[in-house]
Amino acid sequence: MAIKSSSADNKTRSSVQIFIVFSLCCFFYILGAWQRSGFGKGDSIALQMTNSGADCNIVPSLNFETHHAGESSITGASAKVKSFEPCDARYTDYTPCQDQRRAMTFPRDSMIYRERHCAPESEKLHCLVPAPKGYVTPFSWPKSRDYVPYANAPYKALTVEKAIQNWIQYEGDVFRFPGGGTQFPQGADKYIDQLASVIPMENGTVRTALDTGCGVASWGAYLWSRNVRAMSFAPRDSHEAQVQFALERGVPAVIGVLGTIKLPYPTRAFDMAHCSRCLIPWGANDGMYLMEVDRVLRPGGYWILSGPPINWKINYKAWQRPKEELQEEQRKIEEAAKLLCWEKKYEHGEIAIWQKRVNDEACRSRQDDPRANFCKTDDTDDVWYKKMEACITPYPETSSSDEVAGGELQVFPGRLNAVPPRISSGSISGVTVDAYEDDNRQWKKHVKAYKRINSLLDTGRYRNIMDMNAGFGGFAAAIESQKLWVMNVVPTIAEKNRLGVVYERGLIGIYHDWCEAFSTYPRTYDLIHANHLFSLYKNKCNADDILLEMDRILRPEGAVIIRDDVDTLIKVKRIISGMRWDSKLVDHEDGPLVNEKVLIAVKQYWVTNSTSAQ
């Protein structure tokens, strides 16, 4: 009997279990049908996202900060946010590392006083650099090439000083740039046509160029239509605001000078270098400045010199200079070029063009020349604050007489996504071809997500763009367009030096340490991108200083995209909440479970003496 009773109990329990399972199935079926009807709040949001085709970042009610505790919990929710006040109006065009008053305390020999001399920690400004009264958004390209609003750079000195040279004219409330220059009063286009009769500019062979002593960068501006990207530089000197004008026009430029410090560019970077009456003493110091140009010039690249002392026999009277002095200048230049094993390709009027050999096979004789002092350093790209030397940078080794030293490049645009020689040769330790190609794929994916968040990204709204931690230039390559350009900055503290790869792709960039101010004027970039920059500089320098520098160089209503781990971004977001920026933290494109997030910000519009931002 006991056995029969136990069997009955088991049957009863089995029946109950079946009933419970059946009931639960019915309950979840009904619940699912109810949610699909749209009455469930959670699925209403999901349905909204599905129907819109967008990602979760567009949902305004989501508070991404509350999803993560991290280091932000240390400060507590009630911690007071530091508010940064506007700087005095006299700092509207403040350049911290090229301050005019500080510059005058340094020697004038070899242009030392025009080099970078940053303010010590005790003198740093901890305020927001204001825009001048009347500041407006610059014109869109290509109109910006020819017109700059007067209120943005209210300096008329060049309109008087360079009046007959057709540099710049003041017309009402704008400056007009006719495209002229000291060496091309008839216009940059005709001047470039003359150069293009010798240099292959039209087929993509020449893509990157260096303009030394660029003036208002009309040469670089007019190279744009030929798909050549020029990195222009000039000092902050008596020609007030020439680099500022260049950037207002939408042309890549930095404040810089050939003095005693190496140029902040990698070896074998530029396809072409140019000097148009740039006033650089090329023959001085045993040809040291030409040797520095040779260092940054690619094998097979071109150097152009127009103006004194070229063709001095014909031109010395027009230049109002003694012919003996001009003769000696040209002799020194010719000797230095010969020592560098450059081949003179052209000399006509006031223009001369040399070409660097593709390798040193034709230059064996200089090995026995006592004047040929070769650089001894193992790292020719170690240039940040390094003294320039009167030495020749050796070519990379080759195995045949026609092989291009350092590797041959495809013509642009093919070289943009081809594997660069520095990668394929294994020159960058630990970086494989697969890793490089994966990096490219990732950046295409990231940029696609950026465009979903900011639909104006590739419309021409953002012309001057900076990538503060550029890596291989993947962001710039993914966003490449005739409507914009990217200044690819490789931090000097980066684990791997990748700027040479950036140039091999046909992009431009520069070395910089973000513990210091960048060599540019305020309000010169429309959009700033920073990929893991704050993680890189953690414990290196103050995040406040980096963000204040970003604010200085960002235009009013400009945008910022910061990609980093969530804990870092929460701290950054807290700082910028006191900087007159509007910001939002959004998830990685792969979803909320990825620790890497993206902080999007827009700088508010305000000008000097404003009581509030608009």
C-alpha positions, -999 to 999 in steps of 0.1 A, spaced: 0 0 0 28 24 8 42 18 -27 9 26 -43 6 58 -23 41 70 -33 33 64 -70 1 85 -67 20 113 -51 45 113 -80 18 114 -105 2 144 -87 36 162 -86 42 156 -123 8 170 -131 15 201 -111 48 206 -128 33 203 -162 6 228 -153 32 253 -140 53 250 -171 22 254 -193 11 284 -173 45 301 -176 46 295 -214 12 311 -217 22 340 -195 53 348 -215 35 344 -248 8 369 -237 36 392 -223 54 391 -256 23 399 -276 16 428 -252 51 443 -256 50 439 -294 18 459 -294 39 489 -283 24 492 -248 56 480 -231 79 509 -224 111 490 -230 101 477 -264 86 511 -273 122 523 -272 135 493 -291 108 497 -317 117 534 -320 154 525 -327 145 497 -351 121 519 -371 146 548 -373 175 525 -384 197 543 -359 217 531 -329 209 536 -292 230 568 -291 202 589 -305 178 582 -276 179 614 -256 165 599 -223 194 575 -219 219 587 -193 251 569 -202 271 582 -172 248 562 -148 257 529 -164 292 529 -150 306 535 -116 343 534 -122 366 561 -109 339 587 -112 324 575 -79 355 586 -60 346 623 -64 310 619 -55 280 633 -72 281 665 -51 317 674 -61 318 709 -73 327 714 -110 355 738 -117 344 767 -139 370 782 -162 367 819 -167 374 838 -200 409 852 -204 414 890 -208 406 904 -243 443 910 -250 448 872 -253 424 867 -282 453 857 -305 475 842 -278 501 817 -289 516 803 -257 549 789 -273 554 817 -297 546 847 -275 561 879 -289 571 894 -256 588 862 -244 605 857 -279 623 890 -275 642 877 -245 660 851 -266 690 855 -289 683 866 -325 711 845 -339 699 817 -363 663 827 -356 664 813 -321 640 839 -308 614 827 -334 615 791 -323 592 775 -297 597 789 -262 567 778 -241 556 795 -209 568 779 -176 542 762 -155 539 793 -133 530 815 -162 504 792 -179 470 807 -185 442 787 -169 414 804 -187 394 803 -219 409 823 -248 381 845 -262 371 851 -298 373 888 -309 341 908 -311 323 902 -344 338 868 -349 320 847 -375 323 812 -389 348 812 -418 335 809 -453 332 773 -467 358 760 -491 365 770 -519 352 805 -511 375 806 -481 405 803 -503 398 838 -516 380 855 -487 384 858 -449 361 878 -426 380 909 -413 367 904 -378 383 870 -375 419 884 -380 417 922 -379 452 930 -391 457 953 -421 495 956 -421 500 931 -449 476 949 -471 500 978 -471 533 961 -469 525 936 -497 502 958 -517 521 956 -550 527 919 -546 491 909 -547 491 890 -514 460 904 -497 435 932 -501 410 947 -477 375 951 -491 348 962 -468 343 936 -440 365 910 -457 401 904 -468 405 892 -504 433 869 -514 439 873 -552 463 844 -553 495 865 -558 528 863 -540 562 880 -540 574 856 -567 541 851 -585 524 885 -588 504 872 -618 489 845 -597 498 812 -581 481 791 -608 505 804 -636 534 799 -613 524 763 -605 519 757 -642 556 766 -647 567 742 -620 544 715 -633 562 716 -666 591 699 -648 575 682 -617 548 655 -622 520 671 -602 490 660 -622 491 622 -620 494 617 -583 531 611 -582 536 643 -561 511 644 -532 528 659 -501 547 692 -502 565 714 -477 563 752 -481 590 769 -460 583 806 -452 549 803 -467 535 838 -463 497 835 -464 500 800 -481 487 809 -515 510 783 -530 494 756 -509 460 769 -515 463 767 -553 480 733 -552 447 719 -537 430 717 -571 459 695 -583 453 671 -554 486 681 -537 486 687 -499 511 713 -487 523 716 -451 531 753 -449 550 771 -421 562 806 -413 573 823 -381 551 846 -360 570 878 -369 565 913 -382 543 898 -410 514 897 -385 490 868 -387 503 853 -419 498 817 -406 465 827 -391 453 840 -425 464 807 -441 443 786 -416 413 810 -419 415 803 -456 413 766 -449 449 758 -459 472 735 -437 498 756 -419 517 759 -386 539 785 -369 575 774 -374 609 784 -386 642 769 -398 665 779 -369 685 756 -348 660 729 -341 651 700 -365 618 703 -383 590 683 -366 585 659 -395 598 624 -402 626 614 -426 615 609 -462 581 626 -457 576 651 -486 575 646 -523 583 682 -529 597 712 -509 594 748 -519 609 782 -510 596 814 -526 617 843 -513 615 827 -479 646 845 -467 663 814 -454 701 815 -458 704 782 -476 741 783 -481 749 792 -445 762 769 -418 778 746 -443 745 740 -460 728 728 -428 693 740 -438 695 723 -471 706 691 -453 675 693 -432 653 697 -463 671 667 -477 663 647 -446 625 653 -449 625 649 -487 616 616 -502 641 599 -525 632 612 -560 616 643 -545 620 679 -557 633 711 -542 622 744 -557 639 777 -550 625 809 -565 639 844 -560 674 855 -550 700 844 -558 688 823 -587 700 837 -621 717 866 -603 735 878 -634 702 889 -649 683 898 -618 708 916 -594 698 951 -606 661 945 -600 669 930 -565 691 961 -557 718 939 -542 755 936 -550 762 909 -577 792 896 -558 770 889 -527 744 871 -548 771 851 -567 785 838 -535 751 828 -522 743 808 -553 777 792 -553 772 779 -517 737 766 -527 751 748 -557 779 733 -537 756 721 -510 732 706 -536 760 688 -553 772 673 -519 737 661 -513 738 645 -548 708 664 -560 704 668 -598 696 702 -612 666 698 -635 656 734 -643 667 770 -641 648 798 -658 640 833 -648 641 833 -610 632 796 -605 655 766 -601 645 730 -594 666 702 -581 657 665 -578 669 642 -550 683 608 -563 662 577 -557 691 560 -539 728 566 -533 741 544 -562 750 576 -582 765 592 -551 793 568 -542 820 593 -549 809 615 -520 819 587 -495 855 599 -500 847 636 -499 859 651 -466 831 676 -467 805 648 -466 796 644 -429 770 617 -425 746 617 -395 755 591 -369 721 587 -352 703 554 -354 669 572 -353 666 599 -379 630 606 -368 640 616 -333 636 653 -339 615 668 -311 636 697 -297 667 681 -312 695 704 -325 699 705 -362 733 693 -375 753 699 -406 752 663 -416 738 642 -444 710 617 -436 720 584 -452 697 567 -477 681 533 -466 700 504 -482 690 492 -517 698 460 -536 698 475 -572 707 507 -589 670 515 -598 654 506 -565 638 535 -546 655 538 -512 629 533 -484 604 517 -509 584 529 -539 550 544 -534 519 541 -555 505 572 -571 477 589 -551 450 579 -544 463 543 -546 489 549 -518 462 560 -493 451 524 -487 480 504 -500 504 489 -475 531 515 -469 567 505 -473 575 512 -436 549 485 -428 557 459 -455 594 461 -447 589 456 -410 606 489 -402 581 495 -373 588 468 -347 558 447 -338 535 460 -365 525 434 -391 506 440 -424 476 422 -409 476 446 -379 478 476 -402 450 464 -424 428 456 -393 435 491 -381 422 505 -414 390 484 -411 384 495 -376 387 532 -385 363 528 -414 338 514 -390 344 541 -364 340 569 -390 308 553 -402 295 555 -366 307 591 -363 287 601 -393 255 586 -378 261 607 -347 271 639 -367 256 640 -402 276 672 -410 309 654 -407 317 651 -445 295 679 -458 322 706 -458 310 721 -425 343 710 -410 373 720 -431 402 721 -408 404 689 -388 429 677 -362 436 642 -350 455 646 -318 467 610 -316 467 599 -352 484 565 -351 487 553 -388 463 580 -400 434 556 -401 408 583 -391 421 607 -418 422 580 -444 386 570 -437 373 606 -439 395 617 -468 377 642 -490 384 672 -512 362 692 -487 385 688 -458 420 681 -445 434 665 -413 464 675 -393 476 641 -381 495 647 -349 517 619 -336 525 625 -299 562 624 -291 555 600 -262 536 575 -284 549 539 -280 555 536 -318 565 563 -342 540 561 -370 542 595 -387 563 582 -415 535 559 -424 510 588 -424 531 605 -450 536 574 -471 498 572 -473 498 607 -489 485 624 -457 502 652 -437 510 656 -400 534 666 -374 551 655 -341 539 672 -309 539 668 -272 505 677 -258 519 687 -224 527 719 -244 507 743 -266 504 735 -303 521 758 -329 490 775 -341 468 805 -335 435 803 -315 404 793 -334 421 775 -363 403 741 -363 367 732 -370 368 697 -355 392 679 -331 395 641 -328 413 625 -299 417 588 -298 428 575 -263 448 607 -259 439 612 -223 448 576 -214 482 581 -231 489 613 -211 476 600 -178 502 609 -151 522 628 -178 505 662 -176 473 678 -164 442 669 -184 429 705 -177 458 719 -196 452 696 -226 415 705 -227 422 742 -224 446 739 -253 419 721 -273 395 750 -265 421 775 -276 425 761 -310 389 751 -316 366 775 -334 333 786 -317 307 761 -326 334 736 -335 331 700 -326 351 675 -306 352 637 -307 370 620 -279 373 582 -279 387 565 -247 378 541 -219 346 551 -200 363 560 -167 387 584 -185 358 600 -204 337 605 -173 365 625 -158 370 645 -190 333 652 -192 333 666 -157 362 690 -167 345 702 -199 313 709 -181 330 740 -168 344 751 -202 313 763 -221 310 731 -241 279 711 -246 287 673 -245 272 639 -246 287 605 -238 276 577 -262 282 540 -265 307 523 -287 292 513 -321 294 476 -309 271 483 -280 270 493 -243 290 464 -230 322 477 -247 343 497 -222 355 521 -249 330 550 -253 328 582 -274 324 617 -260 309 642 -284 311 679 -276 304 713 -293 320 745 -282 295 772 -275 297 806 -294 309 835 -273 332 864 -278 353 887 -256 334 906 -230 304 883 -235 284 879 -203 272 844 -214 276 819 -241 251 815 -269 
